[in-house]
Amino acid sequence: MEEITVECYSGSRYGEKPVALIRKGKKYDIQRIEKMWRTPNALHFTVYIEEGRLNILYDELKDKWFMTGMGK
């Protein structure tokens, strides 16, 4: 897992909809969210950026975002 910075829309709760991510100093706009699911301690997303599909998560206990891998 790689820690990243995520800009997100937050309506009724934080991290509701990621809109961009910053990885290694470069900003990537999230073009669409394919899937979102919750586990006991995290919000998981499969998203598309220009370079392809990514899996990211917001760890609520650590209050940090992570890229967990490239999507298939």
N, CA, C and O atoms as a printed pandas DataFrame, in Angstrom:
     atom_number atom_name residue_name chain_id  residue_number  x_coord  y_coord  z_coord
0              1         N          MET        A               1    0.851   -1.185    0.000
1              2        CA          MET        A               1    0.000    0.000    0.000
2              3         C          MET        A               1    0.892    1.241    0.000
3              4         O          MET        A               1    1.912    1.304    0.686
4              5         N          GLU        A               2    0.479    2.200   -0.774
5              6        CA          GLU        A               2    1.213    3.462   -0.879
6              7         C          GLU        A               2    0.332    4.607   -0.397
7              8         O          GLU        A               2   -0.794    4.761   -0.868
8              9         N          GLU        A               3    0.831    5.404    0.531
9             10        CA          GLU        A               3    0.058    6.541    1.020
10            11         C          GLU        A               3   -0.026    7.605   -0.068
11            12         O          GLU        A               3    0.969    7.916   -0.723
12            13         N          ILE        A               4   -1.225    8.160   -0.255
13            14        CA          ILE        A               4   -1.461    9.208   -1.245
14            15         C          ILE        A               4   -2.291   10.315   -0.602
15            16         O          ILE        A               4   -2.826   10.151    0.494
16            17         N          THR        A               5   -2.388   11.435   -1.299
17            18        CA          THR        A               5   -3.260   12.524   -0.889
18            19         C          THR        A               5   -4.472   12.508   -1.799
19            20         O          THR        A               5   -4.332   12.353   -3.012
20            21         N          VAL        A               6   -5.648   12.665   -1.239
21            22        CA          VAL        A               6   -6.874   12.646   -2.034
22            23         C          VAL        A               6   -7.689   13.892   -1.727
23            24         O          VAL        A               6   -7.888   14.255   -0.568
24            25         N          GLU        A               7   -8.159   14.545   -2.797
25            26        CA          GLU        A               7   -9.128   15.632   -2.668
26            27         C          GLU        A               7  -10.488   14.983   -2.853
27            28         O          GLU        A               7  -10.685   14.183   -3.768
28            29         N          CYS        A               8  -11.421   15.329   -1.982
29            30        CA          CYS        A               8  -12.716   14.672   -2.086
30            31         C          CYS        A               8  -13.861   15.606   -1.742
31            32         O          CYS        A               8  -13.696   16.605   -1.042
32            33         N          TYR        A               9  -15.025   15.246   -2.259
33            34        CA          TYR        A               9  -16.269   15.900   -1.879
34            35         C          TYR        A               9  -16.717   15.245   -0.587
35            36         O          TYR        A               9  -16.693   14.019   -0.469
36            37         N          SER        A              10  -17.121   16.042    0.372
37            38        CA          SER        A              10  -17.611   15.519    1.640
38            39         C          SER        A              10  -18.958   16.171    1.937
39            40         O          SER        A              10  -19.036   17.358    2.252
40            41         N          GLY        A              11  -20.002   15.378    1.833
41            42        CA          GLY        A              11  -21.340   15.870    2.127
42            43         C          GLY        A              11  -21.679   15.591    3.575
43            44         O          GLY        A              11  -21.330   16.369    4.462
44            45         N          SER        A              12  -22.352   14.492    3.813
45            46        CA          SER        A              12  -22.751   14.147    5.178
46            47         C          SER        A              12  -21.622   13.493    5.967
47            48         O          SER        A              12  -21.701   13.393    7.192
48            49         N          ARG        A              13  -20.570   13.046    5.278
49            50        CA          ARG        A              13  -19.411   12.461    5.961
50            51         C          ARG        A              13  -18.166   12.694    5.124
51            52         O          ARG        A              13  -18.262   12.943    3.922
52            53         N          TYR        A              14  -16.985   12.615    5.758
53            54        CA          TYR        A              14  -15.725   12.834    5.055
54            55         C          TYR        A              14  -15.437   11.680    4.097
55            56         O          TYR        A              14  -15.730   10.522    4.392
56            57         N          GLY        A              15  -14.866   12.014    2.965
57            58        CA          GLY        A              15  -14.423   10.999    2.023
58            59         C          GLY        A              15  -15.524   10.388    1.186
59            60         O          GLY        A              15  -15.363    9.294    0.646
60            61         N          GLU        A              16  -16.627   11.076    1.075
61            62        CA          GLU        A              16  -17.783   10.537    0.367
62            63         C          GLU        A              16  -17.509   10.259   -1.109
63            64         O          GLU        A              16  -17.933    9.237   -1.649
64            65         N          LYS        A              17  -16.788   11.188   -1.757
65            66        CA          LYS        A              17  -16.548   11.046   -3.191
66            67         C          LYS        A              17  -15.175   11.617   -3.546
67            68         O          LYS        A              17  -15.011   12.836   -3.593
68            69         N          PRO        A              18  -14.178   10.747   -3.799
69            70        CA          PRO        A              18  -12.872   11.262   -4.208
70            71         C          PRO        A              18  -12.963   11.907   -5.589
71            72         O          PRO        A              18  -13.588   11.355   -6.495
72            73         N          VAL        A              19  -12.339   13.078   -5.749
73            74        CA          VAL        A              19  -12.393   13.781   -7.041
74            75         C          VAL        A              19  -11.016   13.922   -7.690
75            76         O          VAL        A              19  -10.928   14.128   -8.901
76            77         N          ALA        A              20   -9.948   13.815   -6.912
77            78        CA          ALA        A              20   -8.582   13.885   -7.449
78            79         C          ALA        A              20   -7.637   13.242   -6.441
79            80         O          ALA        A              20   -7.926   13.180   -5.246
80            81         N          LEU        A              21   -6.500   12.763   -6.949
81            82        CA          LEU        A              21   -5.483   12.225   -6.062
82            83         C          LEU        A              21   -4.130   12.774   -6.456
83            84         O          LEU        A              21   -3.890   13.126   -7.611
84            85         N          ILE        A              22   -3.252   12.839   -5.473
85            86        CA          ILE        A              22   -1.891   13.313   -5.703
86            87         C          ILE        A              22   -0.959   12.182   -5.305
87            88         O          ILE        A              22   -0.967   11.701   -4.172
88            89         N          ARG        A              23   -0.151   11.772   -6.285
89            90        CA          ARG        A              23    0.787   10.667   -6.081
90            91         C          ARG        A              23    2.145   11.088   -6.609
91            92         O          ARG        A              23    2.270   11.479   -7.770
92            93         N          LYS        A              24    3.153   11.011   -5.773
93            94        CA          LYS        A              24    4.523   11.378   -6.154
94            95         C          LYS        A              24    4.575   12.779   -6.747
95            96         O          LYS        A              24    5.288   13.022   -7.720
96            97         N          GLY        A              25    3.807   13.709   -6.151
97            98        CA          GLY        A              25    3.827   15.107   -6.561
98            99         C          GLY        A              25    3.007   15.449   -7.794
99           100         O          GLY        A              25    2.989   16.606   -8.214
100          101         N          LYS        A              26    2.330   14.476   -8.381
101          102        CA          LYS        A              26    1.519   14.732   -9.577
102          103         C          LYS        A              26    0.035   14.553   -9.249
103          104         O          LYS        A              26   -0.360   13.596   -8.584
104          105         N          LYS        A              27   -0.770   15.496   -9.730
105          106        CA          LYS        A              27   -2.217   15.450   -9.486
106          107         C          LYS        A              27   -2.915   14.735  -10.634
107          108         O          LYS        A              27   -2.624   14.979  -11.805
108          109         N          TYR        A              28   -3.844   13.845  -10.277
109          110        CA          TYR        A              28   -4.637   13.088  -11.242
110          111         C          TYR        A              28   -6.114   13.312  -10.934
111          112         O          TYR        A              28   -6.561   13.048   -9.817
112          113         N          ASP        A              29   -6.867   13.792  -11.904
113          114        CA          ASP        A              29   -8.313   13.931  -11.726
114          115         C          ASP        A              29   -8.963   12.560  -11.820
115          116         O          ASP        A              29   -8.618   11.759  -12.688
116          117         N          ILE        A              30   -9.899   12.296  -10.929
117          118        CA          ILE        A              30  -10.648   11.042  -10.987
118          119         C          ILE        A              30  -11.786   11.248  -11.975
119          120         O          ILE        A              30  -12.659   12.092  -11.775
120          121         N          GLN        A              31  -11.758   10.462  -13.039
121          122        CA          GLN        A              31  -12.745   10.604  -14.101
122          123         C          GLN        A              31  -14.076    9.960  -13.741
123          124         O          GLN        A              31  -15.143   10.472  -14.082
124          125         N          ARG        A              32  -13.996    8.822  -13.041
125          126        CA          ARG        A              32  -15.240    8.199  -12.574
126          127         C          ARG        A              32  -14.937    7.192  -11.481
127          128         O          ARG        A              32  -13.837    6.648  -11.387
128          129         N          ILE        A              33  -15.938    6.967  -10.671
129          130        CA          ILE        A              33  -15.868    5.956   -9.613
130          131         C          ILE        A              33  -16.656    4.757  -10.107
131          132         O          ILE        A              33  -17.854    4.852  -10.377
132          133         N          GLU        A              34  -15.977    3.639  -10.222
133          134        CA          GLU        A              34  -16.639    2.423  -10.691
134          135         C          GLU        A              34  -17.376    1.717   -9.555
135          136         O          GLU        A              34  -18.491    1.226   -9.728
136          137         N          LYS        A              35  -16.727    1.679   -8.392
137          138        CA          LYS        A              35  -17.282    0.906   -7.291
138          139         C          LYS        A              35  -16.842    1.513   -5.966
139          140         O          LYS        A              35  -15.743    2.056   -5.854
140          141         N          MET        A              36  -17.708    1.417   -4.968
141          142        CA          MET        A              36  -17.381    1.877   -3.615
142          143         C          MET        A              36  -17.940    0.853   -2.644
143          144         O          MET        A              36  -19.064    0.380   -2.810
144          145         N          TRP        A              37  -17.143    0.505   -1.614
145          146        CA          TRP        A              37  -17.635   -0.390   -0.579
146          147         C          TRP        A              37  -16.952   -0.052    0.737
147          148         O          TRP        A              37  -15.909    0.601    0.774
148          149         N          ARG        A              38  -17.567   -0.511    1.801
149          150        CA          ARG        A              38  -17.085   -0.207    3.153
150          151         C          ARG        A              38  -16.698   -1.512    3.848
151          152         O          ARG        A              38  -17.373   -2.533    3.720
152          153         N          THR        A              39  -15.591   -1.445    4.584
153          154        CA          THR        A              39  -15.214   -2.501    5.506
154          155         C          THR        A              39  -15.240   -1.868    6.901
155          156         O          THR        A              39  -15.432   -0.656    7.001
156          157         N          PRO        A              40  -15.059   -2.620    7.956
157          158        CA          PRO        A              40  -15.201   -2.021    9.286
158          159         C          PRO        A              40  -14.376   -0.754    9.537
159          160         O          PRO        A              40  -14.829    0.131   10.263
160          161         N          ASN        A              41  -13.179   -0.646    8.954
161          162        CA          ASN        A              41  -12.319    0.506    9.248
162          163         C          ASN        A              41  -11.964    1.358    8.041
163          164         O          ASN        A              41  -11.154    2.278    8.160
164          165         N          ALA        A              42  -12.551    1.076    6.878
165          166        CA          ALA        A              42  -12.119    1.806    5.679
166          167         C          ALA        A              42  -13.229    1.934    4.646
167          168         O          ALA        A              42  -14.172    1.144    4.601
168          169         N          LEU        A              43  -13.077    2.966    3.817
169          170        CA          LEU        A              43  -13.894    3.137    2.616
170          171         C          LEU        A              43  -13.007    2.776    1.434
171          172         O          LEU        A              43  -11.899    3.299    1.310
172          173         N          HIS        A              44  -13.477    1.896    0.569
173          174        CA          HIS        A              44  -12.711    1.436   -0.587
174          175         C          HIS        A              44  -13.362    1.947   -1.864
175          176         O          HIS        A              44  -14.586    2.036   -1.961
176          177         N          PHE        A              45  -12.522    2.281   -2.845
177          178        CA          PHE        A              45  -13.015    2.770   -4.127
178          179         C          PHE        A              45  -12.210    2.154   -5.261
179          180         O          PHE        A              45  -10.995    1.990   -5.152
180          181         N          THR        A              46  -12.884    1.817   -6.340
181          182        CA          THR        A              46  -12.231    1.530   -7.608
182          183         C          THR        A              46  -12.535    2.729   -8.480
183          184         O          THR        A              46  -13.698    3.030   -8.750
184          185         N          VAL        A              47  -11.477    3.423   -8.928
185          186        CA          VAL        A              47  -11.638    4.675   -9.665
186          187         C          VAL        A              47  -10.856    4.621  -10.973
187          188         O          VAL        A              47   -9.951    3.805  -11.146
188          189         N          TYR        A              48  -11.231    5.510  -11.884
189          190        CA          TYR        A              48  -10.496    5.664  -13.136
190          191         C          TYR        A              48   -9.863    7.038  -13.197
191          192         O          TYR        A              48  -10.508    8.055  -12.942
192          193         N          ILE        A              49   -8.575    7.045  -13.544
193          194        CA          ILE        A              49   -7.865    8.274  -13.877
194          195         C          ILE        A              49   -7.415    8.108  -15.322
195          196         O          ILE        A              49   -7.607    7.039  -15.902
196          197         N          GLU        A              50   -6.828    9.127  -15.909
197          198        CA          GLU        A              50   -6.419    9.054  -17.319
198          199         C          GLU        A              50   -5.507    7.854  -17.589
199          200         O          GLU        A              50   -5.584    7.246  -18.656
200          201         N          GLU        A              51   -4.649    7.515  -16.630
201          202        CA          GLU        A              51   -3.687    6.435  -16.809
202          203         C          GLU        A              51   -4.274    5.038  -16.612
203          204         O          GLU        A              51   -3.610    4.045  -16.911
204          205         N          GLY        A              52   -5.507    4.946  -16.113
205          206        CA          GLY        A              52   -6.122    3.632  -15.924
206          207         C          GLY        A              52   -6.915    3.535  -14.637
207          208         O          GLY        A              52   -7.311    4.533  -14.035
208          209         N          ARG        A              53   -7.126    2.313  -14.249
209          210        CA          ARG        A              53   -7.981    1.995  -13.108
210          211         C          ARG        A              53   -7.134    1.783  -11.857
211          212         O          ARG        A              53   -6.086    1.139  -11.913
212          213         N          LEU        A              54   -7.588    2.323  -10.732
213          214        CA          LEU        A              54   -6.869    2.205   -9.460
214          215         C          LEU        A              54   -7.821    1.792   -8.352
215          216         O          LEU        A              54   -9.022    2.053   -8.406
216          217         N          ASN        A              55   -7.256    1.145   -7.351
217          218        CA          ASN        A              55   -7.985    0.854   -6.122
218          219         C          ASN        A              55   -7.384    1.726   -5.032
219          220         O          ASN        A              55   -6.176    1.703   -4.795
220          221         N          ILE        A              56   -8.244    2.495   -4.372
221          222        CA          ILE        A              56   -7.794    3.362   -3.286
222          223         C          ILE        A              56   -8.672    3.119   -2.070
223          224         O          ILE        A              56   -9.781    2.596   -2.180
224          225         N          LEU        A              57   -8.157    3.508   -0.904
225          226        CA          LEU        A              57   -8.983    3.384    0.299
226          227         C          LEU        A              57   -8.675    4.507    1.257
227          228         O          LEU        A              57   -7.572    5.052    1.288
228          229         N          TYR        A              58   -9.691    4.840    2.045
229          230        CA          TYR        A              58   -9.542    5.800    3.137
230          231         C          TYR        A              58   -9.603    5.016    4.435
231          232         O          TYR        A              58  -10.650    4.472    4.786
232          233         N          ASP        A              59   -8.488    4.956    5.147
233          234        CA          ASP        A              59   -8.407    4.272    6.432
234          235         C          ASP        A              59   -8.912    5.243    7.501
235          236         O          ASP        A              59   -8.234    6.215    7.834
236          237         N          GLU        A              60  -10.084    4.978    8.027
237          238        CA          GLU        A              60  -10.707    5.894    8.979
238          239         C          GLU        A              60   -9.967    5.954   10.312
239          240         O          GLU        A              60   -9.953    7.004   10.955
240          241         N          LEU        A              61   -9.358    4.864   10.734
241          242        CA          LEU        A              61   -8.628    4.860   12.006
242          243         C          LEU        A              61   -7.338    5.676   11.913
243          244         O          LEU        A              61   -6.985    6.390   12.852
244          245         N          LYS        A              62   -6.642    5.572   10.793
245          246        CA          LYS        A              62   -5.392    6.321   10.598
246          247         C          LYS        A              62   -5.632    7.708   10.014
247          248         O          LYS        A              62   -4.738    8.554   10.033
248          249         N          ASP        A              63   -6.854    7.950    9.488
249          250        CA          ASP        A              63   -7.200    9.209    8.831
250          251         C          ASP        A              63   -6.234    9.479    7.668
251          252         O          ASP        A              63   -5.706   10.580    7.517
252          253         N          LYS        A              64   -6.021    8.429    6.849
253          254        CA          LYS        A              64   -5.111    8.520    5.711
254          255         C          LYS        A              64   -5.678    7.766    4.521
255          256         O          LYS        A              64   -6.450    6.818    4.667
256          257         N          TRP        A              65   -5.268    8.220    3.324
257          258        CA          TRP        A              65   -5.638    7.577    2.066
258          259         C          TRP        A              65   -4.476    6.737    1.562
259          260         O          TRP        A              65   -3.312    7.088    1.753
260          261         N          PHE        A              66   -4.806    5.620    0.914
261          262        CA          PHE        A              66   -3.801    4.724    0.350
262          263         C          PHE        A              66   -4.226    4.239   -1.031
263          264         O          PHE        A              66   -5.411    4.043   -1.299
264          265         N          MET        A              67   -3.235    4.050   -1.905
265          266        CA          MET        A              67   -3.459    3.345   -3.167
266          267         C          MET        A              67   -3.104    1.894   -2.883
267          268         O          MET        A              67   -2.004    1.594   -2.420
268          269         N          THR        A              68   -4.036    1.002   -3.159
269          270        CA          THR        A              68   -3.810   -0.393   -2.846
270          271         C          THR        A              68   -3.435   -1.208   -4.072
271          272         O          THR        A              68   -3.100   -2.387   -3.952
272          273         N          GLY        A              69   -3.488   -0.596   -5.247
273          274        CA          GLY        A              69   -3.067   -1.306   -6.455
274          275         C          GLY        A              69   -3.773   -0.814   -7.691
275          276         O          GLY        A              69   -4.728   -0.039   -7.632
276          277         N          MET        A              70   -3.279   -1.283   -8.799
277          278        CA          MET        A              70   -3.896   -1.001  -10.092
278          279         C          MET        A              70   -5.060   -1.963  -10.249
279          280         O          MET        A              70   -4.959   -3.136   -9.891
280          281         N          GLY        A              71   -6.160   -1.467  -10.784
281          282        CA          GLY        A              71   -7.315   -2.324  -11.003
282          283         C          GLY        A              71   -7.122   -3.232  -12.198
283          284         O          GLY        A              71   -6.242   -3.009  -13.029
284          285         N          LYS        A              72   -7.940   -4.243  -12.275
285          286        CA          LYS        A              72   -7.874   -5.186  -13.407
286          287         C          LYS        A              72   -9.007   -4.947  -14.349
287          288         O          LYS        A              72   -9.125   -5.638  -15.361
